[in-house]
Amino acid sequence: MNIGLEIDNPSKRERLLRFVRRFCQPETCAALQFESFVAEIGDRESAELALKELWHLGYVVPTGTEIDPEDGALFEVPTPKIDDPVKDTSQFVLTDLGYRTVDPLYDPYWDHSSSAEMSELYVPQNIIVATEFINEKLMEAIEKNPERMLSLSPRQFEELVAELFLREGFEVEITPERKDGGRDVLAVKHSDLGAHLYLAECKRYSSERPVGVEYVRALYGVVEVERATRGIIATTSYFTKGAQTLSQDLKWRIGLKNYIDLQAWIKKHSR
């Protein structure tokens, strides 16, 4: 069977497997959502061909679950066939062959040099890869055209949020991608009243996919466990009614920033 030979080059295949491995953790049963794969490659058709080639070669398989766009909960779906169109909400995991192939190559702190190599292969050249949070040129581009946020990889979106906290006067740390503990960015600010710790969870979603209430519950649990001052969920999308209602009930502990809020935050700190 010939899906399209999008990854017939071994070096391309290794890069793709490294990327998939960042999302697939056997100890937590984490999976790669197809939408994230599209965001990394930059073109939906190429992403679908490449993923199906990995599937055909036995490196990945669909999980048989999808994420409900209304509340973020997982629900079971009929096992898709390789000839079926891939949905944005479809999830994939590495097979045993995939793990055996990629783990000897896997770097848990995969940096932007590897991401840049993948961008050269798949991502349009007008997407800028930042090396230390988000650089000035990209910030200016996003301010002029906020839709550029949707072209960022999930990791770059975390860096954008980290950069905004940095410009608010916080000391900032981005967590490792493999085990982030339920928060992507840690931001600390010191004042005469003491230190304040903010935990941010970042969701680089398409405009059609909302962030559900279960993410608010999850972050609130992390905030309580770590005795943090406040938790922030930032997304390029919007929040379900349930997520908004719960955040209002937890207004002193949880804050939500949607696509419109992020535009205002970026404009506030443009230089």
Residue frames relative to the residue before (quaternion, step in Angstrom):
aa qw qx qy qz dx dy dz
M 1.0000 0.0000 0.0000 0.0000 0.00 0.00 0.00
N 0.1465 -0.7915 0.5903 0.0605 3.58 -0.89 0.93
I 0.2286 -0.7996 0.5436 0.1134 3.57 -0.35 1.24
G 0.7425 -0.3524 0.2577 0.5080 3.58 1.01 -0.65
L 0.2979 -0.7975 0.4794 0.2133 3.56 1.33 -0.12
E 0.1934 0.8043 -0.5331 0.1776 3.56 0.96 0.89
I 0.7912 0.2409 -0.1196 0.5493 3.59 1.12 -0.60
D 0.1990 0.8063 -0.5328 0.1623 3.57 0.97 0.80
N 0.6046 0.5295 -0.3540 0.4783 3.58 1.20 -0.42
P 0.4731 -0.7064 0.4372 0.2933 3.66 -0.63 1.06
S 0.6456 0.5226 -0.3423 0.4392 3.61 0.96 -0.74
K 0.6209 0.5198 -0.3393 0.4787 3.60 1.06 -0.69
R 0.6554 0.5191 -0.3124 0.4510 3.55 0.93 -0.93
E 0.6423 0.5233 -0.3258 0.4555 3.61 0.96 -0.83
R 0.6557 0.5133 -0.3204 0.4516 3.58 0.91 -0.86
L 0.6589 0.5017 -0.3084 0.4680 3.56 0.98 -0.85
L 0.6571 0.5038 -0.3140 0.4645 3.58 0.94 -0.82
R 0.6058 0.5374 -0.3554 0.4668 3.59 1.04 -0.69
F 0.6620 0.5050 -0.3111 0.4583 3.57 0.94 -0.87
V 0.6525 0.5038 -0.3196 0.4671 3.60 0.88 -0.91
R 0.6419 0.5553 -0.3206 0.4204 3.60 0.98 -0.86
R 0.5813 0.5916 -0.3784 0.4109 3.59 1.11 -0.56
F 0.7282 0.4214 -0.2273 0.4904 3.58 1.10 -0.67
C 0.7172 0.4545 -0.2386 0.4713 3.59 1.13 -0.64
Q 0.0488 0.7979 -0.5928 0.0976 3.54 -0.46 1.26
P 0.3934 -0.7505 0.4709 0.2454 3.62 -0.38 1.15
E 0.6614 0.5369 -0.3213 0.4134 3.57 1.00 -0.81
T 0.7734 0.2906 -0.1745 0.5357 3.62 1.17 -0.45
C 0.3983 -0.7321 0.4591 0.3076 3.57 1.31 -0.01
A 0.2716 0.7701 -0.5306 0.2272 3.59 1.10 0.65
A 0.1577 -0.7938 0.5849 0.0542 3.54 -1.18 0.60
L 0.4721 -0.6371 0.5320 0.2971 3.52 -1.34 0.35
Q 0.2575 -0.7406 0.5982 0.1656 3.57 -0.82 0.97
F 0.5775 -0.6339 0.3880 0.3378 3.55 -0.91 0.95
E 0.5896 0.5892 -0.3644 0.4153 3.59 1.07 -0.69
S 0.6518 0.5028 -0.3153 0.4721 3.60 1.03 -0.74
F 0.6157 0.5446 -0.3313 0.4633 3.56 1.10 -0.73
V 0.6436 0.5109 -0.3125 0.4765 3.57 1.00 -0.84
A 0.6480 0.5307 -0.3208 0.4422 3.58 0.95 -0.89
E 0.6678 0.5007 -0.3057 0.4581 3.59 1.01 -0.77
I 0.7320 0.4220 -0.2435 0.4763 3.59 0.88 -0.87
G 0.4178 -0.7602 0.4184 0.2691 3.57 1.11 -0.58
D 0.7673 0.2114 -0.1335 0.5906 3.59 1.25 -0.17
R 0.4479 -0.7399 0.4293 0.2601 3.57 -0.59 1.15
E 0.6604 0.5158 -0.3230 0.4398 3.58 0.89 -0.86
S 0.6659 0.4895 -0.3008 0.4759 3.58 0.94 -0.88
A 0.6341 0.5386 -0.3268 0.4483 3.56 1.04 -0.81
E 0.6669 0.4999 -0.3065 0.4599 3.58 0.94 -0.88
L 0.6479 0.5118 -0.3204 0.4644 3.59 0.95 -0.83
A 0.6747 0.4987 -0.2980 0.4553 3.58 0.90 -0.92
L 0.6723 0.4921 -0.3060 0.4606 3.59 0.90 -0.90
K 0.6590 0.4971 -0.3167 0.4673 3.57 0.96 -0.79
E 0.6049 0.5360 -0.3633 0.4635 3.60 1.10 -0.55
L 0.6293 0.5128 -0.3222 0.4871 3.59 1.02 -0.81
W 0.6347 0.5276 -0.3093 0.4723 3.56 1.04 -0.84
H 0.6712 0.5043 -0.2921 0.4581 3.58 0.85 -0.96
L 0.7003 0.4632 -0.2625 0.4755 3.59 1.03 -0.79
G 0.5525 -0.6615 0.3682 0.3488 3.57 1.28 -0.05
Y 0.4854 0.6812 -0.4292 0.3408 3.60 1.22 0.30
V 0.7948 0.1244 -0.0590 0.5910 3.60 1.10 -0.65
V 0.0853 -0.7629 0.6362 0.0768 3.55 -1.31 0.39
P 0.5152 -0.6145 0.4796 0.3563 3.60 -1.14 0.50
T 0.5029 -0.6853 0.4496 0.2746 3.56 -1.12 0.69
G 0.4142 -0.6898 0.4955 0.3272 3.59 1.10 -0.54
T 0.6761 0.3949 -0.3085 0.5402 3.58 1.25 0.42
E 0.1313 -0.7566 0.6336 0.0940 3.53 -1.29 0.47
I 0.4624 -0.6581 0.5172 0.2928 3.55 -1.33 0.28
D 0.4228 -0.6982 0.5210 0.2498 3.55 -0.83 1.03
P 0.3916 -0.7493 0.4772 0.2397 3.64 -0.59 1.06
E 0.6186 0.5663 -0.3498 0.4174 3.59 1.19 -0.38
D 0.8429 0.0872 -0.0184 0.5306 3.58 0.81 -0.94
G 0.5412 -0.6635 0.3887 0.3405 3.60 1.23 0.12
A 0.5024 0.6626 -0.4270 0.3553 3.61 1.23 0.03
L 0.4719 -0.6556 0.5106 0.2948 3.56 -1.20 0.57
F 0.0185 0.7800 -0.6255 -0.0053 3.56 -1.09 0.68
E 0.5119 -0.6683 0.4532 0.2932 3.54 -1.11 0.72
V 0.0872 -0.7704 0.6306 0.0342 3.53 -1.17 0.74
P 0.6275 -0.5080 0.3951 0.4382 3.61 -1.15 0.32
T 0.5604 -0.6114 0.4337 0.3522 3.58 -0.99 0.79
P 0.3611 -0.7561 0.4958 0.2280 3.61 -0.56 1.09
K 0.3823 -0.6892 0.5644 0.2454 3.53 -1.27 0.46
I 0.6409 -0.5774 0.3497 0.3654 3.53 -1.13 0.64
D 0.6721 0.4909 -0.2989 0.4669 3.59 1.16 -0.52
D 0.5424 0.6235 -0.4042 0.3920 3.61 1.25 -0.20
P 0.5510 -0.5672 0.4774 0.3831 3.60 -1.16 0.47
V 0.3826 -0.7194 0.5299 0.2351 3.59 -1.02 0.75
K 0.3367 -0.7417 0.5484 0.1892 3.57 -0.85 1.00
D 0.6058 -0.5548 0.4224 0.3831 3.59 -1.18 0.51
T 0.7098 0.4672 -0.2536 0.4623 3.58 1.08 -0.75
S 0.4743 0.6751 -0.4454 0.3476 3.61 1.25 -0.08
Q 0.2082 -0.7863 0.5741 0.0943 3.55 -1.08 0.77
F 0.1365 -0.7896 0.5972 0.0359 3.54 -1.14 0.77
V 0.1258 -0.7634 0.6288 0.0774 3.53 -1.23 0.63
L 0.5576 -0.5804 0.4698 0.3628 3.54 -1.27 0.37
T 0.4010 -0.6666 0.5682 0.2683 3.55 -1.17 0.62
D 0.6985 -0.4099 0.3396 0.4783 3.59 -1.27 -0.01
L 0.6301 0.5215 -0.3281 0.4725 3.57 1.03 -0.79
G 0.6432 0.5308 -0.3219 0.4481 3.56 0.98 -0.81
Y 0.6680 0.4877 -0.3030 0.4734 3.58 0.93 -0.89
R 0.6602 0.5100 -0.3167 0.4513 3.60 0.93 -0.88
T 0.6714 0.5033 -0.2951 0.4569 3.55 1.09 -0.71
V 0.7928 0.3705 -0.1815 0.4486 3.55 0.79 -1.00
D 0.5856 0.6255 -0.3882 0.3392 3.63 0.99 -0.65
P 0.6475 0.4960 -0.3533 0.4582 3.66 0.92 -0.64
L 0.6969 0.4455 -0.2599 0.4983 3.58 1.22 -0.48
Y 0.5754 0.6787 -0.3495 0.2936 3.54 1.21 -0.59
D 0.1264 -0.7522 0.6442 0.0557 3.54 -1.03 0.94
P 0.3592 -0.7752 0.4710 0.2195 3.63 -0.36 1.16
Y 0.7269 0.3389 -0.2300 0.5513 3.59 1.19 -0.34
W 0.0070 0.8494 -0.5237 0.0645 3.53 1.04 1.00
D 0.2043 -0.8309 0.5085 0.0963 3.60 -0.44 1.19
H 0.7265 -0.4660 0.2973 0.4082 3.53 -1.34 0.03
S 0.5050 0.6152 -0.4616 0.3916 3.60 1.17 -0.15
S 0.6581 0.4801 -0.3102 0.4901 3.58 1.02 -0.76
S 0.6402 0.5234 -0.3247 0.4590 3.57 1.00 -0.81
A 0.6383 0.5256 -0.3285 0.4564 3.55 1.02 -0.77
E 0.6211 0.5365 -0.3438 0.4563 3.59 1.04 -0.76
M 0.6569 0.4888 -0.3153 0.4797 3.57 0.97 -0.81
S 0.6252 0.5485 -0.3461 0.4340 3.58 1.00 -0.77
E 0.6255 0.5453 -0.3397 0.4427 3.56 1.02 -0.78
L 0.6908 0.4797 -0.2764 0.4651 3.56 1.11 -0.66
Y 0.8528 0.2136 -0.0395 0.4749 3.55 0.87 -0.97
V 0.7405 0.4601 -0.2389 0.4275 3.58 0.96 -0.84
P 0.5506 -0.6114 0.4450 0.3536 3.61 -0.93 0.81
Q 0.5598 -0.6716 0.3786 0.3038 3.56 -0.94 0.88
N 0.6050 0.5662 -0.3799 0.4113 3.61 1.16 -0.25
I 0.5565 0.5448 -0.4114 0.4736 3.60 1.28 0.13
I 0.2329 -0.7992 0.5452 0.0986 3.56 -0.61 1.17
V 0.2605 -0.7581 0.5774 0.1552 3.59 -0.87 0.92
A 0.2714 -0.7796 0.5457 0.1442 3.56 -0.63 1.12
T 0.3162 -0.7623 0.5355 0.1793 3.58 -1.12 0.61
E 0.7820 0.1256 -0.0854 0.6045 3.63 1.08 -0.55
F 0.7480 -0.2152 0.0536 0.6255 3.51 0.08 1.38
I 0.6896 -0.4457 0.3313 0.4648 3.61 -0.95 -0.72
N 0.3793 -0.7595 0.4757 0.2301 3.59 -0.68 1.02
E 0.7195 -0.4779 0.3031 0.4025 3.53 -1.32 0.40
K 0.6512 0.5411 -0.3241 0.4220 3.57 0.91 -0.92
L 0.6840 0.4709 -0.2869 0.4776 3.56 0.94 -0.86
M 0.6115 0.5419 -0.3517 0.4569 3.60 1.04 -0.73
E 0.6544 0.5055 -0.3103 0.4690 3.56 0.95 -0.85
A 0.6509 0.5187 -0.3139 0.4569 3.58 0.98 -0.85
I 0.6675 0.4916 -0.3015 0.4711 3.59 0.96 -0.84
E 0.6244 0.5310 -0.3479 0.4551 3.60 1.02 -0.72
K 0.6828 0.4739 -0.2844 0.4779 3.60 0.97 -0.82
N 0.7963 0.0739 -0.0079 0.6003 3.56 1.06 -0.77
P 0.2541 -0.8208 0.4901 0.1467 3.62 0.11 1.26
E 0.5667 0.6082 -0.3956 0.3906 3.61 1.13 -0.48
R 0.5046 0.6444 -0.4239 0.3879 3.58 1.24 -0.26
M 0.5264 0.6235 -0.4152 0.4021 3.59 1.19 -0.42
L 0.6568 0.5254 -0.3052 0.4466 3.57 1.08 -0.74
S 0.6339 0.5221 -0.3299 0.4655 3.59 1.26 -0.25
L 0.5326 0.6253 -0.4065 0.4001 3.57 1.27 -0.19
S 0.4748 -0.6025 0.5423 0.3427 3.54 -1.21 0.47
P 0.6682 -0.4833 0.3507 0.4438 3.64 -1.15 0.30
R 0.6585 0.5041 -0.3197 0.4583 3.60 0.99 -0.77
Q 0.6478 0.5097 -0.3234 0.4647 3.57 0.97 -0.78
F 0.6233 0.5270 -0.3492 0.4603 3.58 1.05 -0.68
E 0.5992 0.5346 -0.3548 0.4788 3.60 1.06 -0.68
E 0.6684 0.5026 -0.2985 0.4600 3.57 0.96 -0.85
L 0.5973 0.5475 -0.3579 0.4641 3.58 1.10 -0.64
V 0.6674 0.4826 -0.2977 0.4827 3.59 0.89 -0.92
A 0.6338 0.5265 -0.3306 0.4601 3.59 0.99 -0.78
E 0.6413 0.5273 -0.3155 0.4595 3.57 1.00 -0.84
L 0.6482 0.5137 -0.3222 0.4605 3.59 0.99 -0.78
F 0.6324 0.5014 -0.3299 0.4898 3.59 1.02 -0.73
L 0.6194 0.5504 -0.3381 0.4462 3.57 0.99 -0.83
R 0.7069 0.4581 -0.2605 0.4717 3.57 0.94 -0.87
E 0.5927 0.5248 -0.3606 0.4932 3.56 1.34 -0.10
G 0.5998 -0.5956 0.3480 0.4055 3.58 1.29 -0.03
F 0.4814 0.6613 -0.4390 0.3719 3.59 1.25 0.35
E 0.3869 -0.6040 0.6220 0.3140 3.51 -1.37 0.27
V 0.1367 -0.8518 0.5056 -0.0102 3.56 -0.63 1.14
E 0.0206 -0.7613 0.6479 0.0132 3.52 -1.18 0.74
I 0.2319 -0.7389 0.6146 0.1499 3.57 -1.04 0.83
T 0.4184 -0.7344 0.4756 0.2438 3.57 -0.79 1.00
P 0.6171 -0.5198 0.4181 0.4174 3.62 -1.20 0.39
E 0.5612 -0.6529 0.4004 0.3138 3.56 -1.04 0.77
R 0.6579 0.5392 -0.3300 0.4092 3.60 0.98 -0.72
K 0.8104 0.0591 0.0204 0.5826 3.58 0.81 -1.00
D 0.0130 0.8507 -0.5236 0.0443 3.55 0.16 1.29
G 0.4446 -0.7326 0.4346 0.2771 3.59 1.26 0.04
G 0.6676 -0.5215 0.3094 0.4319 3.59 1.13 0.48
R 0.7378 0.2493 -0.2263 0.5851 3.57 1.25 0.34
D 0.3694 -0.7679 0.4949 0.1703 3.54 -0.97 0.94
V 0.7951 0.1586 -0.0498 0.5832 3.57 1.07 -0.77
L 0.1399 -0.7483 0.6433 0.0819 3.55 -1.06 0.87
A 0.0122 -0.8070 0.5889 -0.0423 3.57 -0.74 1.06
V 0.0820 -0.8073 0.5843 -0.0115 3.57 -0.75 1.12
K 0.0306 -0.7743 0.6318 0.0182 3.55 -1.01 0.85
H 0.2418 -0.7718 0.5770 0.1135 3.55 -0.97 0.95
S 0.0521 0.7765 -0.6262 0.0467 3.55 -1.05 0.80
D 0.7118 -0.4272 0.3258 0.4524 3.57 -1.31 -0.05
L 0.6680 0.4949 -0.2941 0.4716 3.56 1.24 -0.43
G 0.6985 -0.4353 0.2704 0.4995 3.58 1.29 -0.05
A 0.6162 -0.5395 0.4223 0.3885 3.55 -1.33 -0.19
H 0.1548 -0.7807 0.6020 0.0644 3.55 -1.08 0.80
L 0.1617 -0.8013 0.5740 0.0479 3.55 -0.76 1.13
Y 0.0973 -0.7705 0.6295 0.0259 3.54 -0.85 1.10
L 0.1608 -0.7626 0.6209 0.0839 3.55 -1.04 0.87
A 0.0989 -0.8128 0.5734 0.0285 3.58 -0.76 1.03
E 0.1479 -0.7396 0.6513 0.0829 3.52 -1.07 0.87
C 0.1849 -0.8233 0.5348 0.0438 3.58 -0.71 1.13
K 0.0721 -0.7957 0.6014 -0.0056 3.57 -0.84 1.05
R 0.1112 -0.7932 0.5979 0.0301 3.57 -0.25 1.30
Y 0.1141 0.8207 -0.5385 0.1535 3.54 0.25 1.37
S 0.5651 -0.5478 0.4787 0.3892 3.55 -1.30 0.29
S 0.6542 -0.5502 0.3563 0.3772 3.56 -1.21 0.49
E 0.6629 0.5147 -0.3064 0.4492 3.60 1.20 -0.43
R 0.7128 0.4452 -0.2534 0.4791 3.59 1.19 -0.36
P 0.2289 -0.8059 0.5305 0.1293 3.61 -0.39 1.17
V 0.4648 -0.6280 0.5424 0.3088 3.53 -1.37 0.27
G 0.3190 -0.8062 0.4777 0.1417 3.56 -0.67 1.14
V 0.7228 -0.4756 0.3115 0.3929 3.50 -1.37 0.29
E 0.6128 0.5796 -0.3770 0.3827 3.61 1.00 -0.62
Y 0.6052 0.5416 -0.3652 0.4550 3.59 1.15 -0.45
V 0.6081 0.5292 -0.3477 0.4788 3.58 1.12 -0.62
R 0.6481 0.5127 -0.3183 0.4644 3.58 0.94 -0.89
A 0.6705 0.5176 -0.3049 0.4354 3.57 0.89 -0.96
L 0.6865 0.4701 -0.2972 0.4684 3.59 0.87 -0.89
Y 0.6092 0.5479 -0.3569 0.4486 3.58 1.02 -0.71
G 0.6335 0.5277 -0.3269 0.4618 3.57 1.02 -0.77
V 0.6573 0.4988 -0.3092 0.4727 3.58 0.98 -0.81
V 0.6245 0.5415 -0.3317 0.4547 3.58 0.99 -0.84
E 0.6788 0.4871 -0.2917 0.4657 3.58 0.91 -0.88
V 0.6562 0.5169 -0.3169 0.4493 3.58 0.91 -0.89
E 0.7569 0.3771 -0.2033 0.4935 3.57 0.92 -0.89
R 0.3759 -0.7474 0.4684 0.2841 3.58 1.31 0.04
A 0.2492 0.7897 -0.5179 0.2145 3.55 1.01 0.82
T 0.6089 -0.5657 0.4157 0.3694 3.55 -1.26 0.38
R 0.7995 -0.1348 0.1665 0.5612 3.54 0.87 -0.98
G 0.2532 -0.7481 0.5909 0.1647 3.55 -1.20 0.54
I 0.1397 -0.7808 0.6063 0.0570 3.56 -1.08 0.79
I 0.1248 -0.7452 0.6478 0.0979 3.56 -1.01 0.84
A 0.0828 -0.7954 0.6004 0.0073 3.57 -0.70 1.12
T 0.0476 0.8130 -0.5763 0.0676 3.57 -0.87 0.93
T 0.4497 -0.6541 0.5400 0.2798 3.53 -1.24 0.53
S 0.6433 0.4870 -0.3094 0.5032 3.57 1.31 0.05
Y 0.5186 -0.5871 0.4829 0.3914 3.58 -0.92 -0.93
F 0.4835 -0.6782 0.4833 0.2694 3.58 -1.30 0.17
T 0.5141 -0.6251 0.4849 0.3316 3.56 -1.11 0.70
K 0.6663 -0.4947 0.3718 0.4160 3.55 -1.28 0.36
G 0.6406 0.5342 -0.3265 0.4446 3.58 1.01 -0.80
A 0.6472 0.5133 -0.3176 0.4657 3.57 1.00 -0.82
Q 0.6611 0.5059 -0.3089 0.4601 3.59 0.96 -0.84
T 0.6521 0.5216 -0.3198 0.4477 3.57 0.95 -0.87
L 0.6773 0.4791 -0.3038 0.4685 3.59 0.86 -0.89
S 0.6493 0.5128 -0.3364 0.4499 3.60 0.94 -0.77
Q 0.6186 0.5269 -0.3467 0.4685 3.61 1.10 -0.60
D 0.6362 0.5123 -0.3216 0.4789 3.56 1.08 -0.72
L 0.7531 0.3217 -0.1664 0.5493 3.58 1.17 -0.65
K 0.1681 0.8716 -0.4553 0.0695 3.56 1.23 0.52
W 0.6714 0.4743 -0.3117 0.4766 3.61 1.13 -0.46
R 0.7378 0.4124 -0.2114 0.4907 3.57 1.28 -0.26
I 0.7960 0.1911 -0.0723 0.5697 3.59 1.12 -0.67
G 0.0572 -0.7811 0.6213 0.0259 3.54 -1.04 0.86
L 0.2396 -0.7695 0.5790 0.1236 3.56 -1.14 0.69
K 0.0460 -0.7718 0.6338 0.0227 3.55 -1.04 0.86
N 0.1590 -0.8005 0.5747 0.0604 3.54 -0.52 1.23
Y 0.7928 -0.3217 0.2259 0.4657 3.56 -1.32 -0.15
I 0.6683 0.4909 -0.2967 0.4737 3.59 0.96 -0.89
D 0.6440 0.5237 -0.3178 0.4583 3.58 0.97 -0.86
L 0.6504 0.5196 -0.3182 0.4535 3.56 0.99 -0.82
Q 0.6014 0.5516 -0.3605 0.4517 3.58 1.02 -0.70
A 0.6767 0.4888 -0.2874 0.4696 3.57 0.92 -0.93
W 0.6399 0.5287 -0.3203 0.4566 3.58 1.03 -0.82
I 0.6507 0.5070 -0.3058 0.4754 3.56 0.98 -0.84
K 0.6618 0.5085 -0.3136 0.4529 3.57 0.90 -0.90
K 0.6128 0.5724 -0.3360 0.4288 3.57 1.04 -0.79
H 0.8017 0.2910 -0.1263 0.5065 3.56 0.97 -0.89
S 0.3527 0.7133 -0.5305 0.2922 3.61 1.13 0.43
R 0.2494 -0.7862 0.5545 0.1107 3.54 -1.09 0.77
